[in-house]
Amino acid sequence: MSDINIAFARERIEQRGFLDVDINPTLDLFAEIERLKKEKNAVILAHYYQEPDIQDVADYIGDSLGLAQQAQKTTADIIVFAGVHFMAETAKILNPSKKVLLPDLKAGCSLADSAPPDLFRQFKEKHPDHLVISYINCSAGIKALSDIICTSSNAQKIVESLPSDQQIIFAPDKNLGAYINKQTGRDMLLWNGACMVHEIFSLEKILKLKVRHPRAKIVAHPECEDHVLKVADFIGSTTQLLKFVEKDPATEFIVATETGILHQMQKNSPGKMLIPAPPNNACACNDCPHMKLNTLEKLYLCMEYEQPELIMEEELRKAALKPIQRMLDISAQFGL
C-alpha cells in the first residue's frame, strides 16, 4: 500500500474507526501480526479477559498488576494494549515517549465509569484527613487524585503497609474495598462503584450448580458481591485464581469471574472441568462487553495503521504517575 493510501486510511480510522476498513479474507492475521511486531518493534500486552485468539498472539498475558509491570519495563517502541481504555492509559503514563495503541478506543470499563473525577474530587475534599487508595481499574483522572494505586493482587498488602490509624478512602470498587476491610480489620471509606460483570452472578444458580457438582470448588474474584464471596472456596486476583486452579488437587471448579480467564485456565489445567458461574439473567455467559470490543481484526488494523493512538496531556500523566509508581515500589518491596 502506498504512503498516500496509508495516510488516507489512518485519517479515516481516526474519524470513523475500523468499521469501513476492508480486510482481505484470505489474510493470515496471526502471521501478519507477528510480521508487524517485528517490523515495528511492537509488543502486545493482553488482559486475561480478551478473546482466545488475542491471548494466543500476545507477547504477555496478565492481570492489571502484571500488565502494569510489563508496561513499565518494555523496550518496545510501540505498545499495543489489548484490554480496556484505563489499561492503555496506564501504559502511556509509564511510557510517555512510546506510542500506545488500543484496538478499540471505545473499550471502556463500567467500574472506571462509576467514578467521574469531578464528583470524586468533591467527595475527597469532604474528607481531607483521608489518604486515597484507588484500584487500578479507574481513569487517569481518578489516579491523579489518588495517593496510591492498587490491584486486586496487592491491595491487601498495600493497605496493611500503612499505619493502622491512617484513615483511607478506597475507590472505585466497593466490593473489593469491603473485602479488604474484612481481611485487614480496617474501616476504609468506600466509593460506591462496581464492575457490571462481577455483580451479575446469581448466588441461587451457583448453589444449584454446586449441588450438581458437589466436588467442585468455587473460586471468585474479590470484585464479586459479598454473598458470592461467602460461598467461595478461594478468593483471589485473576492470576491468583489461575494458580489456585492449576495447583489445587480438585478436578472441578466453578469460576466466578469474567469468562475470558477460562482459556488460560484450560491451557494450564487441561484435565480439569471449568464451569463458568451463572449470571442472574437469561444469558449463559459472563463476558465483559467492553473487553470483547477488541478483536483479532482490530488488533491487526491498529498495528498496520498505528491507530487509534492513546494521547494524554503531560500534566495529567505526571499527576497519575506518582500513585502508580508508589504501588510498583510497594509491590517490589513485598515481592509481588
C-alpha positions, 0 to 999 in steps of 0.5 A: 500500500502506498504512503498516500493510501496509508495516510488516507486510511489512518485519517479515516480510522481516526474519524470513523474507526475500523468499521469501513476498513476492508480486510482481505479474507484470505489474510493470515492475521496471526502471521501478519501480526507477528510480521508487524511486531517485528517490523515495528518493534511492537509488543502486545500486552493482553488482559486475561479477559480478551478473546482466545485468539488475542491471548494466543498472539500476545507477547504477555498475558496478565492481570492489571498488576502484571500488565502494569509491570510489563508496561513499565519495563518494555523496550518496545517502541510501540505498545499495543494494549489489548484490554480496556481504555484505563489499561492503555492509559496506564501504559502511556503514563509509564511510557510517555515517549512510546506510542500506545495503541488500543484496538478499540478506543471505545473499550471502556470499563463500567467500574472506571465509569462509576467514578467521574473525577469531578464528583470524586474530587468533591467527595475527597475534599469532604474528607481531607484527613483521608489518604486515597487508595484507588484500584487500578481499574479507574481513569487517569483522572481518578489516579491523579487524585489518588495517593496510591494505586492498587490491584486486586493482587496487592491491595491487601498488602498495600493497605496493611503497609500503612499505619493502622490509624491512617484513615483511607478512602478506597475507590472505585470498587466497593466490593473489593474495598469491603473485602479488604476491610474484612481481611485487614480489620480496617474501616476504609471509606468506600466509593460506591462503584462496581464492575457490571460483570462481577455483580451479575452472578446469581448466588441461587444458580451457583448453589444449584450448580454446586449441588450438581457438582458437589466436588467442585470448588468455587473460586471468585474474584474479590470484585464479586458481591459479598454473598458470592464471596461467602460461598467461595472456596478461594478468593483471589486476583485473576492470576491468583485464581489461575494458580489456585486452579492449576495447583489445587488437587480438585478436578472441578471448579466453578469460576466466578469471574469474567469468562475470558480467564477460562482459556488460560485456565484450560491451557494450564489445567487441561484435565480439569472441568471449568464451569463458568458461574451463572449470571442472574439473567437469561444469558449463559455467559459472563463476558465483559462487553467492553473487553470483547470490543477488541478483536483479532481484526482490530488488533491487526488494523491498529498495528498496520495503521498505528491507530487509534493512538492513546494521547494524554496531556503531560500534566495529567500523566505526571499527576497519575504517575506518582500513585502508580509508581508508589504501588510498583515500589510497594509491590517490589518491596513485598515481592509481588 
